[in-house]
Amino acid sequence: MSTTLPILADASAGISELKKNPMAVINHAEGTPVAILNRNRPVFYAVPAAAWEALLDKLEDLELAALVREREGEAEIEVNINEL
């Protein structure tokens, strides 16, 4: 029994289309991720470099926000920058 997987991208292309002309597939998506399909099922996502960098920046922001929330109630430690 096969399960249906959602396609989590606005653009999609088949593996054969990607093999035939990878840059055309990426350019058609206009900078957004492309779901690569095999037999109409997503098998991986092609993510342009700028979109990947933006994703990593957002993940880093989420990690920093979680760290801030975790340390929110801790006592403050005064530091003199000249003594470091």
mmCIF file of the N, C-alpha and C atoms, coordinates in Angstrom:
data_MODEL
# 
_entry.id   MODEL 
# 
loop_
_atom_site.group_PDB 
_atom_site.id 
_atom_site.type_symbol 
_atom_site.label_atom_id 
_atom_site.label_alt_id 
_atom_site.label_comp_id 
_atom_site.label_asym_id 
_atom_site.label_entity_id 
_atom_site.label_seq_id 
_atom_site.pdbx_PDB_ins_code 
_atom_site.Cartn_x 
_atom_site.Cartn_y 
_atom_site.Cartn_z 
_atom_site.occupancy 
_atom_site.B_iso_or_equiv 
_atom_site.pdbx_formal_charge 
_atom_site.auth_seq_id 
_atom_site.auth_comp_id 
_atom_site.auth_asym_id 
_atom_site.auth_atom_id 
_atom_site.pdbx_PDB_model_num 
ATOM 1   N N  . MET A 1 1  ? 0.839  -1.173 0.000   1.00 0.00 ? 1  MET A N  1 
ATOM 2   C CA . MET A 1 1  ? 0.000  0.000  0.000   1.00 0.00 ? 1  MET A CA 1 
ATOM 3   C C  . MET A 1 1  ? 0.891  1.246  0.000   1.00 0.00 ? 1  MET A C  1 
ATOM 4   N N  . SER A 1 2  ? 0.685  2.132  -0.932  1.00 0.00 ? 2  SER A N  1 
ATOM 5   C CA . SER A 1 2  ? 1.501  3.340  -0.981  1.00 0.00 ? 2  SER A CA 1 
ATOM 6   C C  . SER A 1 2  ? 0.739  4.500  -0.347  1.00 0.00 ? 2  SER A C  1 
ATOM 7   N N  . THR A 1 3  ? 1.474  5.333  0.337   1.00 0.00 ? 3  THR A N  1 
ATOM 8   C CA . THR A 1 3  ? 0.860  6.494  0.958   1.00 0.00 ? 3  THR A CA 1 
ATOM 9   C C  . THR A 1 3  ? 1.071  7.711  0.063   1.00 0.00 ? 3  THR A C  1 
ATOM 10  N N  . THR A 1 4  ? 0.132  8.615  0.126   1.00 0.00 ? 4  THR A N  1 
ATOM 11  C CA . THR A 1 4  ? 0.236  9.845  -0.641  1.00 0.00 ? 4  THR A CA 1 
ATOM 12  C C  . THR A 1 4  ? 1.078  10.837 0.139   1.00 0.00 ? 4  THR A C  1 
ATOM 13  N N  . LEU A 1 5  ? 2.073  11.383 -0.531  1.00 0.00 ? 5  LEU A N  1 
ATOM 14  C CA . LEU A 1 5  ? 2.930  12.384 0.092   1.00 0.00 ? 5  LEU A CA 1 
ATOM 15  C C  . LEU A 1 5  ? 2.564  13.754 -0.443  1.00 0.00 ? 5  LEU A C  1 
ATOM 16  N N  . PRO A 1 6  ? 2.481  14.760 0.426   1.00 0.00 ? 6  PRO A N  1 
ATOM 17  C CA . PRO A 1 6  ? 2.171  16.102 -0.068  1.00 0.00 ? 6  PRO A CA 1 
ATOM 18  C C  . PRO A 1 6  ? 3.351  16.672 -0.849  1.00 0.00 ? 6  PRO A C  1 
ATOM 19  N N  . ILE A 1 7  ? 3.059  17.496 -1.812  1.00 0.00 ? 7  ILE A N  1 
ATOM 20  C CA . ILE A 1 7  ? 4.109  18.211 -2.544  1.00 0.00 ? 7  ILE A CA 1 
ATOM 21  C C  . ILE A 1 7  ? 4.236  19.579 -1.886  1.00 0.00 ? 7  ILE A C  1 
ATOM 22  N N  . LEU A 1 8  ? 5.361  19.791 -1.238  1.00 0.00 ? 8  LEU A N  1 
ATOM 23  C CA . LEU A 1 8  ? 5.568  20.992 -0.434  1.00 0.00 ? 8  LEU A CA 1 
ATOM 24  C C  . LEU A 1 8  ? 6.327  22.070 -1.209  1.00 0.00 ? 8  LEU A C  1 
ATOM 25  N N  . ALA A 1 9  ? 5.904  22.311 -2.424  1.00 0.00 ? 9  ALA A N  1 
ATOM 26  C CA . ALA A 1 9  ? 6.509  23.353 -3.254  1.00 0.00 ? 9  ALA A CA 1 
ATOM 27  C C  . ALA A 1 9  ? 5.475  23.774 -4.289  1.00 0.00 ? 9  ALA A C  1 
ATOM 28  N N  . ASP A 1 10 ? 5.603  25.005 -4.757  1.00 0.00 ? 10 ASP A N  1 
ATOM 29  C CA . ASP A 1 10 ? 4.682  25.491 -5.781  1.00 0.00 ? 10 ASP A CA 1 
ATOM 30  C C  . ASP A 1 10 ? 5.051  24.967 -7.171  1.00 0.00 ? 10 ASP A C  1 
ATOM 31  N N  . ALA A 1 11 ? 6.305  24.586 -7.355  1.00 0.00 ? 11 ALA A N  1 
ATOM 32  C CA . ALA A 1 11 ? 6.770  24.083 -8.649  1.00 0.00 ? 11 ALA A CA 1 
ATOM 33  C C  . ALA A 1 11 ? 7.190  22.628 -8.499  1.00 0.00 ? 11 ALA A C  1 
ATOM 34  N N  . SER A 1 12 ? 7.006  21.872 -9.571  1.00 0.00 ? 12 SER A N  1 
ATOM 35  C CA . SER A 1 12 ? 7.442  20.475 -9.556  1.00 0.00 ? 12 SER A CA 1 
ATOM 36  C C  . SER A 1 12 ? 7.915  20.082 -10.949 1.00 0.00 ? 12 SER A C  1 
ATOM 37  N N  . ALA A 1 13 ? 8.716  19.030 -10.992 1.00 0.00 ? 13 ALA A N  1 
ATOM 38  C CA . ALA A 1 13 ? 9.235  18.509 -12.258 1.00 0.00 ? 13 ALA A CA 1 
ATOM 39  C C  . ALA A 1 13 ? 9.568  17.041 -12.055 1.00 0.00 ? 13 ALA A C  1 
ATOM 40  N N  . GLY A 1 14 ? 9.508  16.293 -13.130 1.00 0.00 ? 14 GLY A N  1 
ATOM 41  C CA . GLY A 1 14 ? 9.889  14.891 -13.084 1.00 0.00 ? 14 GLY A CA 1 
ATOM 42  C C  . GLY A 1 14 ? 11.400 14.748 -13.144 1.00 0.00 ? 14 GLY A C  1 
ATOM 43  N N  . ILE A 1 15 ? 11.887 13.599 -12.693 1.00 0.00 ? 15 ILE A N  1 
ATOM 44  C CA . ILE A 1 15 ? 13.330 13.342 -12.714 1.00 0.00 ? 15 ILE A CA 1 
ATOM 45  C C  . ILE A 1 15 ? 13.868 13.426 -14.143 1.00 0.00 ? 15 ILE A C  1 
ATOM 46  N N  . SER A 1 16 ? 13.140 12.874 -15.105 1.00 0.00 ? 16 SER A N  1 
ATOM 47  C CA . SER A 1 16 ? 13.633 12.907 -16.493 1.00 0.00 ? 16 SER A CA 1 
ATOM 48  C C  . SER A 1 16 ? 13.723 14.343 -17.004 1.00 0.00 ? 16 SER A C  1 
ATOM 49  N N  . GLU A 1 17 ? 12.779 15.186 -16.623 1.00 0.00 ? 17 GLU A N  1 
ATOM 50  C CA . GLU A 1 17 ? 12.823 16.596 -17.007 1.00 0.00 ? 17 GLU A CA 1 
ATOM 51  C C  . GLU A 1 17 ? 14.030 17.289 -16.369 1.00 0.00 ? 17 GLU A C  1 
ATOM 52  N N  . LEU A 1 18 ? 14.287 16.965 -15.103 1.00 0.00 ? 18 LEU A N  1 
ATOM 53  C CA . LEU A 1 18 ? 15.441 17.538 -14.405 1.00 0.00 ? 18 LEU A CA 1 
ATOM 54  C C  . LEU A 1 18 ? 16.742 17.097 -15.065 1.00 0.00 ? 18 LEU A C  1 
ATOM 55  N N  . LYS A 1 19 ? 16.846 15.822 -15.422 1.00 0.00 ? 19 LYS A N  1 
ATOM 56  C CA . LYS A 1 19 ? 18.059 15.303 -16.066 1.00 0.00 ? 19 LYS A CA 1 
ATOM 57  C C  . LYS A 1 19 ? 18.276 15.943 -17.433 1.00 0.00 ? 19 LYS A C  1 
ATOM 58  N N  . LYS A 1 20 ? 17.185 16.189 -18.140 1.00 0.00 ? 20 LYS A N  1 
ATOM 59  C CA . LYS A 1 20 ? 17.260 16.745 -19.486 1.00 0.00 ? 20 LYS A CA 1 
ATOM 60  C C  . LYS A 1 20 ? 17.770 18.191 -19.473 1.00 0.00 ? 20 LYS A C  1 
ATOM 61  N N  . ASN A 1 21 ? 17.268 19.012 -18.553 1.00 0.00 ? 21 ASN A N  1 
ATOM 62  C CA . ASN A 1 21 ? 17.667 20.416 -18.507 1.00 0.00 ? 21 ASN A CA 1 
ATOM 63  C C  . ASN A 1 21 ? 17.494 20.963 -17.090 1.00 0.00 ? 21 ASN A C  1 
ATOM 64  N N  . PRO A 1 22 ? 18.456 20.686 -16.192 1.00 0.00 ? 22 PRO A N  1 
ATOM 65  C CA . PRO A 1 22 ? 18.302 21.087 -14.790 1.00 0.00 ? 22 PRO A CA 1 
ATOM 66  C C  . PRO A 1 22 ? 18.124 22.591 -14.589 1.00 0.00 ? 22 PRO A C  1 
ATOM 67  N N  . MET A 1 23 ? 18.846 23.399 -15.332 1.00 0.00 ? 23 MET A N  1 
ATOM 68  C CA . MET A 1 23 ? 18.736 24.848 -15.130 1.00 0.00 ? 23 MET A CA 1 
ATOM 69  C C  . MET A 1 23 ? 17.390 25.382 -15.602 1.00 0.00 ? 23 MET A C  1 
ATOM 70  N N  . ALA A 1 24 ? 16.801 24.779 -16.611 1.00 0.00 ? 24 ALA A N  1 
ATOM 71  C CA . ALA A 1 24 ? 15.465 25.204 -17.048 1.00 0.00 ? 24 ALA A CA 1 
ATOM 72  C C  . ALA A 1 24 ? 14.443 24.937 -15.945 1.00 0.00 ? 24 ALA A C  1 
ATOM 73  N N  . VAL A 1 25 ? 14.572 23.804 -15.267 1.00 0.00 ? 25 VAL A N  1 
ATOM 74  C CA . VAL A 1 25 ? 13.664 23.475 -14.167 1.00 0.00 ? 25 VAL A CA 1 
ATOM 75  C C  . VAL A 1 25 ? 13.808 24.504 -13.046 1.00 0.00 ? 25 VAL A C  1 
ATOM 76  N N  . ILE A 1 26 ? 15.033 24.809 -12.667 1.00 0.00 ? 26 ILE A N  1 
ATOM 77  C CA . ILE A 1 26 ? 15.279 25.781 -11.595 1.00 0.00 ? 26 ILE A CA 1 
ATOM 78  C C  . ILE A 1 26 ? 14.813 27.169 -12.018 1.00 0.00 ? 26 ILE A C  1 
ATOM 79  N N  . ASN A 1 27 ? 15.133 27.577 -13.230 1.00 0.00 ? 27 ASN A N  1 
ATOM 80  C CA . ASN A 1 27 ? 14.730 28.914 -13.701 1.00 0.00 ? 27 ASN A CA 1 
ATOM 81  C C  . ASN A 1 27 ? 13.213 29.061 -13.782 1.00 0.00 ? 27 ASN A C  1 
ATOM 82  N N  . HIS A 1 28 ? 12.525 28.005 -14.161 1.00 0.00 ? 28 HIS A N  1 
ATOM 83  C CA . HIS A 1 28 ? 11.056 28.040 -14.252 1.00 0.00 ? 28 HIS A CA 1 
ATOM 84  C C  . HIS A 1 28 ? 10.428 28.306 -12.881 1.00 0.00 ? 28 HIS A C  1 
ATOM 85  N N  . ALA A 1 29 ? 11.077 27.862 -11.819 1.00 0.00 ? 29 ALA A N  1 
ATOM 86  C CA . ALA A 1 29 ? 10.544 28.037 -10.464 1.00 0.00 ? 29 ALA A CA 1 
ATOM 87  C C  . ALA A 1 29 ? 10.792 29.443 -9.917  1.00 0.00 ? 29 ALA A C  1 
ATOM 88  N N  . GLU A 1 30 ? 11.570 30.245 -10.635 1.00 0.00 ? 30 GLU A N  1 
ATOM 89  C CA . GLU A 1 30 ? 11.818 31.647 -10.269 1.00 0.00 ? 30 GLU A CA 1 
ATOM 90  C C  . GLU A 1 30 ? 12.319 31.808 -8.834  1.00 0.00 ? 30 GLU A C  1 
ATOM 91  N N  . GLY A 1 31 ? 13.315 31.018 -8.468  1.00 0.00 ? 31 GLY A N  1 
ATOM 92  C CA . GLY A 1 31 ? 13.954 31.182 -7.164  1.00 0.00 ? 31 GLY A CA 1 
ATOM 93  C C  . GLY A 1 31 ? 13.320 30.435 -6.013  1.00 0.00 ? 31 GLY A C  1 
ATOM 94  N N  . THR A 1 32 ? 12.276 29.678 -6.280  1.00 0.00 ? 32 THR A N  1 
ATOM 95  C CA . THR A 1 32 ? 11.629 28.919 -5.213  1.00 0.00 ? 32 THR A CA 1 
ATOM 96  C C  . THR A 1 32 ? 12.000 27.441 -5.334  1.00 0.00 ? 32 THR A C  1 
ATOM 97  N N  . PRO A 1 33 ? 11.835 26.666 -4.266  1.00 0.00 ? 33 PRO A N  1 
ATOM 98  C CA . PRO A 1 33 ? 12.147 25.238 -4.325  1.00 0.00 ? 33 PRO A CA 1 
ATOM 99  C C  . PRO A 1 33 ? 11.282 24.496 -5.349  1.00 0.00 ? 33 PRO A C  1 
ATOM 100 N N  . VAL A 1 34 ? 11.836 23.418 -5.868  1.00 0.00 ? 34 VAL A N  1 
ATOM 101 C CA . VAL A 1 34 ? 11.135 22.584 -6.846  1.00 0.00 ? 34 VAL A CA 1 
ATOM 102 C C  . VAL A 1 34 ? 11.035 21.164 -6.293  1.00 0.00 ? 34 VAL A C  1 
ATOM 103 N N  . ALA A 1 35 ? 9.834  20.631 -6.263  1.00 0.00 ? 35 ALA A N  1 
ATOM 104 C CA . ALA A 1 35 ? 9.645  19.228 -5.883  1.00 0.00 ? 35 ALA A CA 1 
ATOM 105 C C  . ALA A 1 35 ? 10.006 18.373 -7.088  1.00 0.00 ? 35 ALA A C  1 
ATOM 106 N N  . ILE A 1 36 ? 10.925 17.438 -6.902  1.00 0.00 ? 36 ILE A N  1 
ATOM 107 C CA . ILE A 1 36 ? 11.301 16.521 -7.969  1.00 0.00 ? 36 ILE A CA 1 
ATOM 108 C C  . ILE A 1 36 ? 10.524 15.224 -7.753  1.00 0.00 ? 36 ILE A C  1 
ATOM 109 N N  . LEU A 1 37 ? 9.792  14.838 -8.793  1.00 0.00 ? 37 LEU A N  1 
ATOM 110 C CA . LEU A 1 37 ? 8.870  13.712 -8.685  1.00 0.00 ? 37 LEU A CA 1 
ATOM 111 C C  . LEU A 1 37 ? 9.374  12.486 -9.429  1.00 0.00 ? 37 LEU A C  1 
ATOM 112 N N  . ASN A 1 38 ? 9.106  11.347 -8.841  1.00 0.00 ? 38 ASN A N  1 
ATOM 113 C CA . ASN A 1 38 ? 9.336  10.057 -9.490  1.00 0.00 ? 38 ASN A CA 1 
ATOM 114 C C  . ASN A 1 38 ? 8.016  9.305  -9.418  1.00 0.00 ? 38 ASN A C  1 
ATOM 115 N N  . ARG A 1 39 ? 7.423  9.036  -10.587 1.00 0.00 ? 39 ARG A N  1 
ATOM 116 C CA . ARG A 1 39 ? 6.103  8.393  -10.643 1.00 0.00 ? 39 ARG A CA 1 
ATOM 117 C C  . ARG A 1 39 ? 5.062  9.186  -9.850  1.00 0.00 ? 39 ARG A C  1 
ATOM 118 N N  . ASN A 1 40 ? 5.119  10.498 -10.033 1.00 0.00 ? 40 ASN A N  1 
ATOM 119 C CA . ASN A 1 40 ? 4.183  11.450 -9.410  1.00 0.00 ? 40 ASN A CA 1 
ATOM 120 C C  . ASN A 1 40 ? 4.266  11.513 -7.893  1.00 0.00 ? 40 ASN A C  1 
ATOM 121 N N  . ARG A 1 41 ? 5.375  11.071 -7.340  1.00 0.00 ? 41 ARG A N  1 
ATOM 122 C CA . ARG A 1 41 ? 5.595  11.183 -5.887  1.00 0.00 ? 41 ARG A CA 1 
ATOM 123 C C  . ARG A 1 41 ? 6.856  11.995 -5.650  1.00 0.00 ? 41 ARG A C  1 
ATOM 124 N N  . PRO A 1 42 ? 6.839  12.945 -4.717  1.00 0.00 ? 42 PRO A N  1 
ATOM 125 C CA . PRO A 1 42 ? 8.048  13.727 -4.454  1.00 0.00 ? 42 PRO A CA 1 
ATOM 126 C C  . PRO A 1 42 ? 9.147  12.846 -3.855  1.00 0.00 ? 42 PRO A C  1 
ATOM 127 N N  . VAL A 1 43 ? 10.345 12.935 -4.443  1.00 0.00 ? 43 VAL A N  1 
ATOM 128 C CA . VAL A 1 43 ? 11.474 12.158 -3.946  1.00 0.00 ? 43 VAL A CA 1 
ATOM 129 C C  . VAL A 1 43 ? 12.567 13.046 -3.366  1.00 0.00 ? 43 VAL A C  1 
ATOM 130 N N  . PHE A 1 44 ? 12.628 14.288 -3.813  1.00 0.00 ? 44 PHE A N  1 
ATOM 131 C CA . PHE A 1 44 ? 13.515 15.270 -3.194  1.00 0.00 ? 44 PHE A CA 1 
ATOM 132 C C  . PHE A 1 44 ? 13.140 16.660 -3.678  1.00 0.00 ? 44 PHE A C  1 
ATOM 133 N N  . TYR A 1 45 ? 13.740 17.653 -3.049  1.00 0.00 ? 45 TYR A N  1 
ATOM 134 C CA . TYR A 1 45 ? 13.477 19.041 -3.406  1.00 0.00 ? 45 TYR A CA 1 
ATOM 135 C C  . TYR A 1 45 ? 14.776 19.690 -3.866  1.00 0.00 ? 45 TYR A C  1 
ATOM 136 N N  . ALA A 1 46 ? 14.704 20.391 -4.978  1.00 0.00 ? 46 ALA A N  1 
ATOM 137 C CA . ALA A 1 46 ? 15.832 21.174 -5.462  1.00 0.00 ? 46 ALA A CA 1 
ATOM 138 C C  . ALA A 1 46 ? 15.607 22.596 -4.955  1.00 0.00 ? 46 ALA A C  1 
ATOM 139 N N  . VAL A 1 47 ? 16.531 23.060 -4.133  1.00 0.00 ? 47 VAL A N  1 
ATOM 140 C CA . VAL A 1 47 ? 16.383 24.366 -3.502  1.00 0.00 ? 47 VAL A CA 1 
ATOM 141 C C  . VAL A 1 47 ? 17.492 25.286 -3.999  1.00 0.00 ? 47 VAL A C  1 
ATOM 142 N N  . PRO A 1 48 ? 17.142 26.402 -4.647  1.00 0.00 ? 48 PRO A N  1 
ATOM 143 C CA . PRO A 1 48 ? 18.162 27.342 -5.094  1.00 0.00 ? 48 PRO A CA 1 
ATOM 144 C C  . PRO A 1 48 ? 18.991 27.871 -3.917  1.00 0.00 ? 48 PRO A C  1 
ATOM 145 N N  . ALA A 1 49 ? 20.226 28.245 -4.197  1.00 0.00 ? 49 ALA A N  1 
ATOM 146 C CA . ALA A 1 49 ? 21.164 28.662 -3.150  1.00 0.00 ? 49 ALA A CA 1 
ATOM 147 C C  . ALA A 1 49 ? 20.601 29.796 -2.289  1.00 0.00 ? 49 ALA A C  1 
ATOM 148 N N  . ALA A 1 50 ? 20.005 30.801 -2.895  1.00 0.00 ? 50 ALA A N  1 
ATOM 149 C CA . ALA A 1 50 ? 19.481 31.940 -2.121  1.00 0.00 ? 50 ALA A CA 1 
ATOM 150 C C  . ALA A 1 50 ? 18.357 31.492 -1.179  1.00 0.00 ? 50 ALA A C  1 
ATOM 151 N N  . ALA A 1 51 ? 17.493 30.593 -1.649  1.00 0.00 ? 51 ALA A N  1 
ATOM 152 C CA . ALA A 1 51 ? 16.410 30.081 -0.805  1.00 0.00 ? 51 ALA A CA 1 
ATOM 153 C C  . ALA A 1 51 ? 16.973 29.236 0.340   1.00 0.00 ? 51 ALA A C  1 
ATOM 154 N N  . TRP A 1 52 ? 18.017 28.458 0.066   1.00 0.00 ? 52 TRP A N  1 
ATOM 155 C CA . TRP A 1 52 ? 18.659 27.636 1.094   1.00 0.00 ? 52 TRP A CA 1 
ATOM 156 C C  . TRP A 1 52 ? 19.283 28.532 2.163   1.00 0.00 ? 52 TRP A C  1 
ATOM 157 N N  . GLU A 1 53 ? 19.980 29.579 1.735   1.00 0.00 ? 53 GLU A N  1 
ATOM 158 C CA . GLU A 1 53 ? 20.592 30.507 2.690   1.00 0.00 ? 53 GLU A CA 1 
ATOM 159 C C  . GLU A 1 53 ? 19.527 31.184 3.549   1.00 0.00 ? 53 GLU A C  1 
ATOM 160 N N  . ALA A 1 54 ? 18.415 31.594 2.952   1.00 0.00 ? 54 ALA A N  1 
ATOM 161 C CA . ALA A 1 54 ? 17.323 32.211 3.706   1.00 0.00 ? 54 ALA A CA 1 
ATOM 162 C C  . ALA A 1 54 ? 16.740 31.225 4.715   1.00 0.00 ? 54 ALA A C  1 
ATOM 163 N N  . LEU A 1 55 ? 16.596 29.974 4.319   1.00 0.00 ? 55 LEU A N  1 
ATOM 164 C CA . LEU A 1 55 ? 16.086 28.941 5.216   1.00 0.00 ? 55 LEU A CA 1 
ATOM 165 C C  . LEU A 1 55 ? 17.023 28.747 6.410   1.00 0.00 ? 55 LEU A C  1 
ATOM 166 N N  . LEU A 1 56 ? 18.321 28.681 6.139   1.00 0.00 ? 56 LEU A N  1 
ATOM 167 C CA . LEU A 1 56 ? 19.288 28.523 7.228   1.00 0.00 ? 56 LEU A CA 1 
ATOM 168 C C  . LEU A 1 56 ? 19.266 29.721 8.166   1.00 0.00 ? 56 LEU A C  1 
ATOM 169 N N  . ASP A 1 57 ? 19.113 30.927 7.622   1.00 0.00 ? 57 ASP A N  1 
ATOM 170 C CA . ASP A 1 57 ? 19.013 32.125 8.466   1.00 0.00 ? 57 ASP A CA 1 
ATOM 171 C C  . ASP A 1 57 ? 17.796 32.051 9.374   1.00 0.00 ? 57 ASP A C  1 
ATOM 172 N N  . LYS A 1 58 ? 16.664 31.605 8.836   1.00 0.00 ? 58 LYS A N  1 
ATOM 173 C CA . LYS A 1 58 ? 15.447 31.480 9.645   1.00 0.00 ? 58 LYS A CA 1 
ATOM 174 C C  . LYS A 1 58 ? 15.617 30.433 10.736  1.00 0.00 ? 58 LYS A C  1 
ATOM 175 N N  . LEU A 1 59 ? 16.250 29.316 10.400  1.00 0.00 ? 59 LEU A N  1 
ATOM 176 C CA . LEU A 1 59 ? 16.490 28.279 11.411  1.00 0.00 ? 59 LEU A CA 1 
ATOM 177 C C  . LEU A 1 59 ? 17.387 28.795 12.532  1.00 0.00 ? 59 LEU A C  1 
ATOM 178 N N  . GLU A 1 60 ? 18.420 29.548 12.148  1.00 0.00 ? 60 GLU A N  1 
ATOM 179 C CA . GLU A 1 60 ? 19.307 30.123 13.160  1.00 0.00 ? 60 GLU A CA 1 
ATOM 180 C C  . GLU A 1 60 ? 18.540 31.100 14.054  1.00 0.00 ? 60 GLU A C  1 
ATOM 181 N N  . ASP A 1 61 ? 17.675 31.918 13.462  1.00 0.00 ? 61 ASP A N  1 
ATOM 182 C CA . ASP A 1 61 ? 16.855 32.846 14.241  1.00 0.00 ? 61 ASP A CA 1 
ATOM 183 C C  . ASP A 1 61 ? 15.957 32.095 15.227  1.00 0.00 ? 61 ASP A C  1 
ATOM 184 N N  . LEU A 1 62 ? 15.362 30.988 14.777  1.00 0.00 ? 62 LEU A N  1 
ATOM 185 C CA . LEU A 1 62 ? 14.505 30.188 15.664  1.00 0.00 ? 62 LEU A CA 1 
ATOM 186 C C  . LEU A 1 62 ? 15.304 29.593 16.823  1.00 0.00 ? 62 LEU A C  1 
ATOM 187 N N  . GLU A 1 63 ? 16.514 29.112 16.525  1.00 0.00 ? 63 GLU A N  1 
ATOM 188 C CA . GLU A 1 63 ? 17.367 28.553 17.576  1.00 0.00 ? 63 GLU A CA 1 
ATOM 189 C C  . GLU A 1 63 ? 17.762 29.628 18.587  1.00 0.00 ? 63 GLU A C  1 
ATOM 190 N N  . LEU A 1 64 ? 18.099 30.819 18.103  1.00 0.00 ? 64 LEU A N  1 
ATOM 191 C CA . LEU A 1 64 ? 18.471 31.912 19.004  1.00 0.00 ? 64 LEU A CA 1 
ATOM 192 C C  . LEU A 1 64 ? 17.274 32.354 19.842  1.00 0.00 ? 64 LEU A C  1 
ATOM 193 N N  . ALA A 1 65 ? 16.092 32.417 19.243  1.00 0.00 ? 65 ALA A N  1 
ATOM 194 C CA . ALA A 1 65 ? 14.886 32.794 19.986  1.00 0.00 ? 65 ALA A CA 1 
ATOM 195 C C  . ALA A 1 65 ? 14.594 31.775 21.082  1.00 0.00 ? 65 ALA A C  1 
ATOM 196 N N  . ALA A 1 66 ? 14.775 30.489 20.786  1.00 0.00 ? 66 ALA A N  1 
ATOM 197 C CA . ALA A 1 66 ? 14.562 29.447 21.796  1.00 0.00 ? 66 ALA A CA 1 
ATOM 198 C C  . ALA A 1 66 ? 15.562 29.597 22.935  1.00 0.00 ? 66 ALA A C  1 
ATOM 199 N N  . LEU A 1 67 ? 16.797 29.930 22.606  1.00 0.00 ? 67 LEU A N  1 
ATOM 200 C CA . LEU A 1 67 ? 17.821 30.135 23.630  1.00 0.00 ? 67 LEU A CA 1 
ATOM 201 C C  . LEU A 1 67 ? 17.477 31.330 24.510  1.00 0.00 ? 67 LEU A C  1 
ATOM 202 N N  . VAL A 1 68 ? 16.981 32.394 23.909  1.00 0.00 ? 68 VAL A N  1 
ATOM 203 C CA . VAL A 1 68 ? 16.577 33.583 24.673  1.00 0.00 ? 68 VAL A CA 1 
ATOM 204 C C  . VAL A 1 68 ? 15.443 33.224 25.630  1.00 0.00 ? 68 VAL A C  1 
ATOM 205 N N  . ARG A 1 69 ? 14.434 32.503 25.127  1.00 0.00 ? 69 ARG A N  1 
ATOM 206 C CA . ARG A 1 69 ? 13.313 32.107 25.995  1.00 0.00 ? 69 ARG A CA 1 
ATOM 207 C C  . ARG A 1 69 ? 13.786 31.203 27.133  1.00 0.00 ? 69 ARG A C  1 
ATOM 208 N N  . GLU A 1 70 ? 14.737 30.323 26.832  1.00 0.00 ? 70 GLU A N  1 
ATOM 209 C CA . GLU A 1 70 ? 15.264 29.398 27.840  1.00 0.00 ? 70 GLU A CA 1 
ATOM 210 C C  . GLU A 1 70 ? 15.991 30.154 28.957  1.00 0.00 ? 70 GLU A C  1 
ATOM 211 N N  . ARG A 1 71 ? 16.692 31.212 28.591  1.00 0.00 ? 71 ARG A N  1 
ATOM 212 C CA . ARG A 1 71 ? 17.492 31.967 29.561  1.00 0.00 ? 71 ARG A CA 1 
ATOM 213 C C  . ARG A 1 71 ? 16.764 33.175 30.140  1.00 0.00 ? 71 ARG A C  1 
ATOM 214 N N  . GLU A 1 72 ? 15.516 33.362 29.774  1.00 0.00 ? 72 GLU A N  1 
ATOM 215 C CA . GLU A 1 72 ? 14.757 34.546 30.145  1.00 0.00 ? 72 GLU A CA 1 
ATOM 216 C C  . GLU A 1 72 ? 14.729 34.823 31.652  1.00 0.00 ? 72 GLU A C  1 
ATOM 217 N N  . GLY A 1 73 ? 14.586 33.822 32.472  1.00 0.00 ? 73 GLY A N  1 
ATOM 218 C CA . GLY A 1 73 ? 14.453 34.028 33.903  1.00 0.00 ? 73 GLY A CA 1 
ATOM 219 C C  . GLY A 1 73 ? 15.761 33.993 34.683  1.00 0.00 ? 73 GLY A C  1 
ATOM 220 N N  . GLU A 1 74 ? 16.887 33.783 33.999  1.00 0.00 ? 74 GLU A N  1 
ATOM 221 C CA . GLU A 1 74 ? 18.174 33.685 34.688  1.00 0.00 ? 74 GLU A CA 1 
ATOM 222 C C  . GLU A 1 74 ? 18.638 35.038 35.213  1.00 0.00 ? 74 GLU A C  1 
ATOM 223 N N  . ALA A 1 75 ? 19.415 34.978 36.271  1.00 0.00 ? 75 ALA A N  1 
ATOM 224 C CA . ALA A 1 75 ? 19.977 36.208 36.845  1.00 0.00 ? 75 ALA A CA 1 
ATOM 225 C C  . ALA A 1 75 ? 21.002 36.807 35.880  1.00 0.00 ? 75 ALA A C  1 
ATOM 226 N N  . GLU A 1 76 ? 21.053 38.122 35.869  1.00 0.00 ? 76 GLU A N  1 
ATOM 227 C CA . GLU A 1 76 ? 22.009 38.816 35.013  1.00 0.00 ? 76 GLU A CA 1 
ATOM 228 C C  . GLU A 1 76 ? 23.376 38.861 35.665  1.00 0.00 ? 76 GLU A C  1 
ATOM 229 N N  . ILE A 1 77 ? 24.405 38.841 34.850  1.00 0.00 ? 77 ILE A N  1 
ATOM 230 C CA . ILE A 1 77 ? 25.780 38.946 35.338  1.00 0.00 ? 77 ILE A CA 1 
ATOM 231 C C  . ILE A 1 77 ? 26.372 40.197 34.726  1.00 0.00 ? 77 ILE A C  1 
ATOM 232 N N  . GLU A 1 78 ? 26.802 41.118 35.585  1.00 0.00 ? 78 GLU A N  1 
ATOM 233 C CA . GLU A 1 78 ? 27.399 42.348 35.063  1.00 0.00 ? 78 GLU A CA 1 
ATOM 234 C C  . GLU A 1 78 ? 28.823 42.075 34.639  1.00 0.00 ? 78 GLU A C  1 
ATOM 235 N N  . VAL A 1 79 ? 29.202 42.632 33.505  1.00 0.00 ? 79 VAL A N  1 
ATOM 236 C CA . VAL A 1 79 ? 30.522 42.429 32.946  1.00 0.00 ? 79 VAL A CA 1 
ATOM 237 C C  . VAL A 1 79 ? 31.074 43.782 32.510  1.00 0.00 ? 79 VAL A C  1 
ATOM 238 N N  . ASN A 1 80 ? 32.334 44.018 32.845  1.00 0.00 ? 80 ASN A N  1 
ATOM 239 C CA . ASN A 1 80 ? 33.027 45.216 32.379  1.00 0.00 ? 80 ASN A CA 1 
ATOM 240 C C  . ASN A 1 80 ? 33.860 44.803 31.179  1.00 0.00 ? 80 ASN A C  1 
ATOM 241 N N  . ILE A 1 81 ? 33.585 45.390 30.042  1.00 0.00 ? 81 ILE A N  1 
ATOM 242 C CA . ILE A 1 81 ? 34.291 44.985 28.820  1.00 0.00 ? 81 ILE A CA 1 
ATOM 243 C C  . ILE A 1 81 ? 35.786 45.224 28.921  1.00 0.00 ? 81 ILE A C  1 
ATOM 244 N N  . ASN A 1 82 ? 36.191 46.178 29.693  1.00 0.00 ? 82 ASN A N  1 
ATOM 245 C CA . ASN A 1 82 ? 37.635 46.472 29.831  1.00 0.00 ? 82 ASN A CA 1 
ATOM 246 C C  . ASN A 1 82 ? 38.350 45.406 30.660  1.00 0.00 ? 82 ASN A C  1 
ATOM 247 N N  . GLU A 1 83 ? 37.620 44.607 31.403  1.00 0.00 ? 83 GLU A N  1 
ATOM 248 C CA . GLU A 1 83 ? 38.225 43.573 32.226  1.00 0.00 ? 83 GLU A CA 1 
ATOM 249 C C  . GLU A 1 83 ? 38.282 42.222 31.515  1.00 0.00 ? 83 GLU A C  1 
ATOM 250 N N  . LEU A 1 84 ? 37.757 42.144 30.339  1.00 0.00 ? 84 LEU A N  1 
ATOM 251 C CA . LEU A 1 84 ? 37.767 40.865 29.617  1.00 0.00 ? 84 LEU A CA 1 
ATOM 252 C C  . LEU A 1 84 ? 39.085 40.586 28.977  1.00 0.00 ? 84 LEU A C  1 
# 
